[in-house]
Amino acid sequence: MLAVSRFGSPLPVKPLSFICLAASVRKVLQQEKKLDSLAGLEAKKRRAHPRFAVSANAEAVELQSDARIRGRVSDISAGGCYLEVMSTFPVGSKVNLRISTDEKDFTAVAQVLFATEGIGMGLAFSEIDPGQRLVLDSWIGELSGELTRDRKKFRPEEVARSEVSSIDHQRNVLNELIIALIRKRVLTDVEGRDLMLKLLL
């Protein structure tokens, strides 16, 4: 039975499948528009700090479920990083994050800003201890070129160890020199012993 207009002419009847398809397409387009808007917002958040390419191993543990995933950090900034993983946590999840390289370890609490299953997720650092902030700042400085590799490792305790090692080396050299002078009879045994005692003081 055809539907009839008030003028007596038959109205075209759209097949049910076409109506369902049109509704589905409309819904998908609306979702894509919403996702584009959210992606743009998150991209702006991520770009609040300059990002730098990096390759580092990472482990994220979700605070609520204690679920653990491992992946690779491909970029990092003072505000967050991008973690490449096959399985992701839901957006909004908080995680304990550890990023490791051969030279350093960095830990922080982070929140999942956006996630794409099978690709990775964007994380924003939400809690960083002061000591870890220094590690991150040093890392960012190195990646940006503001801090050279030669300078980044000079921590106070390492400088102290280096100075002690240098002093010990000098004492060993002088000790060998005194012994050589005694053997060649340039110094007497008494003179050599007095000089060695002075080295120990």
Long-range contacts (C-beta under 8 A, 24 or more apart in sequence): 38-114, 39-114, 42-113, 42-114, 42-122, 45-79, 45-113, 45-124, 46-77, 46-79, 46-80, 46-82, 46-113, 46-122, 46-124, 48-79, 49-77, 49-78, 49-79, 49-80, 50-77, 50-78, 50-144, 51-75, 51-76, 51-77, 52-76, 52-77, 52-140, 52-143, 52-144, 53-143, 54-143, 56-99, 56-100, 56-101, 57-99, 57-100, 57-101, 58-83, 58-97, 58-98, 58-99, 58-100, 59-97, 59-98, 59-100, 60-85, 60-89, 60-95, 60-96, 60-97, 60-98, 60-110, 60-123, 61-95, 61-96, 62-89, 62-93, 62-94, 62-95, 63-93, 63-94, 63-95, 63-96, 63-109, 64-93, 64-94, 71-120, 73-99, 74-120, 76-139, 76-140, 76-143, 77-140, 78-125, 78-136, 78-137, 78-140, 79-124, 79-125, 80-110, 80-113, 80-122, 80-123, 80-124, 80-125, 81-110, 81-122, 81-123, 81-125, 82-120, 82-121, 82-122, 82-123, 83-120, 83-121, 83-122, 83-123, 84-119, 84-120, 85-120, 85-121, 86-117, 86-118, 87-117, 88-112, 88-115, 88-116, 88-117, 88-120, 88-121, 89-115, 89-121, 90-115, 91-115, 94-126, 95-123, 97-123, 97-125, 104-135, 104-138, 104-139, 105-135, 106-132, 106-135, 106-136, 106-139, 107-132, 108-132, 108-136, 171-199, 174-199, 175-199
